[in-house]
């Protein structure tokens, strides 16, 4: 029997003589190619500038942390070495007296020098201001100590009756009177090219001055007194 040439082979393989199958490429990709993505140069520039800025800020912050960690500025110390009171009198709600102080400023910093632009010293009793004076500016090197004198005077100033009574009772009972002092200054901390200005306040609380009721003069009781800096 003669086999029909157009019949499908029994093996299941495609007939090479079929036009549709002979022209088909089994590996051909019928999907269209992707269009190339064009980046905006301005966007790329902004992104790079942002990255550079963040890196710069990070490095600067690290430098500042290390710098201040190594320098670690400390507030100056202040002491009252001695105090003498003269011409002290209180009567009829009027107060008179001269407070002569010998102060000592100490720079505790081993890497920084200090510049006190102006120093104001105020005398208090029971939180009431009695007198104020301005001291001369001063410079301090590293670890320096500087003595300075201050005089606060009150001449016949009126005070409230409760204040005059409190001073009189304190003198009669203890033979002494407690005064407070405050020192304020704008201090510049210097380390190389570094400059930092800070407002420093020093409080000297409960400075005991021996002044008996029958005397117009007296002195500070005890040794040098260290004040608190803020």
Secondary structure, DSSP 8 states (H G I E B T S, - for coil): ----TTS--TT----TT-HHHHH--TT---S---------HHHHHHHHHHHHHHHHHHHHHHHHHHHHHHH-----EEEEEEEEEEEEEEETTEEEEEEEEEEEEE---SS-EEEEEEEEEEEEETTEEEEEEEE--EEE-TT-EEEEEEEEEEEEEE--HHHHHHHHHHHHHHSEEEEEEEEEEEEEEEETTEEEEEEEEEEEEEEEEE--TT-S-EEE-SS-EE-EE-
